[in-house]
Amino acid sequence: MNLSELWRLYEADKRIQGFSPKTLKAYSLQHKMLMLELGDLAITEVTLTMLKEYLAKQAKRLKPSSLGHRIRFVRSLFR
């Protein structure tokens, strides 16, 4: 399974849980940003180091609250 397939399953799960369209749109943006950085890798190829480097890079330009949102999304996606 690759990141784009993981996103489809994740989004479907969140819709079933009743997440609002606005929240899903925000999560979609977070996913697009992750895909721009990592590409559509197989989830088995994604390492903790890759994710930490991605978040560290984002930390340079984001407010703490925005970075927190991005961190929560990444944690939730890979749970």
Secondary structure as a PSIPRED ss2 file (coil, helix, strand):
# PSIPRED VFORMAT (PSIPRED V4.0)

   1 M C   1.000  0.000  0.000
   2 N E   0.000  0.000  1.000
   3 L H   0.000  1.000  0.000
   4 S H   0.000  1.000  0.000
   5 E H   0.000  1.000  0.000
   6 L H   0.000  1.000  0.000
   7 W H   0.000  1.000  0.000
   8 R H   0.000  1.000  0.000
   9 L H   0.000  1.000  0.000
  10 Y H   0.000  1.000  0.000
  11 E H   0.000  1.000  0.000
  12 A H   0.000  1.000  0.000
  13 D H   0.000  1.000  0.000
  14 K H   0.000  1.000  0.000
  15 R H   0.000  1.000  0.000
  16 I H   0.000  1.000  0.000
  17 Q C   1.000  0.000  0.000
  18 G C   1.000  0.000  0.000
  19 F C   1.000  0.000  0.000
  20 S C   1.000  0.000  0.000
  21 P H   0.000  1.000  0.000
  22 K H   0.000  1.000  0.000
  23 T H   0.000  1.000  0.000
  24 L H   0.000  1.000  0.000
  25 K H   0.000  1.000  0.000
  26 A H   0.000  1.000  0.000
  27 Y H   0.000  1.000  0.000
  28 S H   0.000  1.000  0.000
  29 L H   0.000  1.000  0.000
  30 Q H   0.000  1.000  0.000
  31 H H   0.000  1.000  0.000
  32 K H   0.000  1.000  0.000
  33 M H   0.000  1.000  0.000
  34 L H   0.000  1.000  0.000
  35 M H   0.000  1.000  0.000
  36 L H   0.000  1.000  0.000
  37 E H   0.000  1.000  0.000
  38 L H   0.000  1.000  0.000
  39 G C   1.000  0.000  0.000
  40 D C   1.000  0.000  0.000
  41 L C   1.000  0.000  0.000
  42 A E   0.000  0.000  1.000
  43 I H   0.000  1.000  0.000
  44 T H   0.000  1.000  0.000
  45 E H   0.000  1.000  0.000
  46 V C   1.000  0.000  0.000
  47 T C   1.000  0.000  0.000
  48 L H   0.000  1.000  0.000
  49 T H   0.000  1.000  0.000
  50 M H   0.000  1.000  0.000
  51 L H   0.000  1.000  0.000
  52 K H   0.000  1.000  0.000
  53 E H   0.000  1.000  0.000
  54 Y H   0.000  1.000  0.000
  55 L H   0.000  1.000  0.000
  56 A H   0.000  1.000  0.000
  57 K H   0.000  1.000  0.000
  58 Q H   0.000  1.000  0.000
  59 A H   0.000  1.000  0.000
  60 K C   1.000  0.000  0.000
  61 R C   1.000  0.000  0.000
  62 L C   1.000  0.000  0.000
  63 K C   1.000  0.000  0.000
  64 P H   0.000  1.000  0.000
  65 S H   0.000  1.000  0.000
  66 S H   0.000  1.000  0.000
  67 L H   0.000  1.000  0.000
  68 G H   0.000  1.000  0.000
  69 H H   0.000  1.000  0.000
  70 R H   0.000  1.000  0.000
  71 I H   0.000  1.000  0.000
  72 R H   0.000  1.000  0.000
  73 F H   0.000  1.000  0.000
  74 V H   0.000  1.000  0.000
  75 R H   0.000  1.000  0.000
  76 S H   0.000  1.000  0.000
  77 L H   0.000  1.000  0.000
  78 F C   1.000  0.000  0.000
  79 R C   1.000  0.000  0.000
